[in-house]
Amino acid sequence: MDRSSVSDLEAQTRELEHQIHKLERRGFHMTPTEQEQATRLKKLRLISKDRLASIR
């Protein structure tokens, strides 16, 4: 995998972390839809981190 792909994957991971943090700041005020979205984003972040770990 080339350097630009790694950089893109790192940027994607950071963006997912930002979105998760933004949702989690709402705490107990998250709607069920927001909770589902946070769970989905966490799964995507995990996949992204796993890909990064496998290429490093």
N, C-alpha and C positions, 0 to 999 in steps of 0.2 A: 504494500500500500504506500502511496507516495505521501510526501509531506503535506500537500494541500488537503488531502483526504483526512489526515490526522487532525489538522487544524480545523477543518469543517466539523469533524466529530466532536472535538473539544468545545467548539463554539455552540454546537447543538446541545451538548450536555449542560453547559453554563446557562443557556436560555431555558432549558427545562427546569433547572434548579431555581432560576429566577421566578418562573411561573408558579412553581410549587410553593416557594416562599411567599409569594404574593397571595396565594389562596389561603395558606395556613395562617397568615396574620389575622384572618377573620376568626380563627379559633372556633368556638362553639356556635358562632353565628353563620357558619357555612351551611348553605342549602344542600339538600341531598344531591342535587345536580353538581354542585361545586365539589362535594366530597367524592363523587364518582370521577369527576375530571381530575382531581388531585391524585386519586389512585391510578388512573390511566397514565398520567404524567410521570408518576413514580416508576411505573413499569417501563415506560419508554426510557427514562433516565437510567434505569438498571441495565437495560439492553445496550444503551449507548456506552455505559461504563464498561460493560463486559466486552464489547467490541474493541474499545480502546486498550483494555488490558491484554486482549489476545494479539494485538498488533505491536505491542511494545516489547 
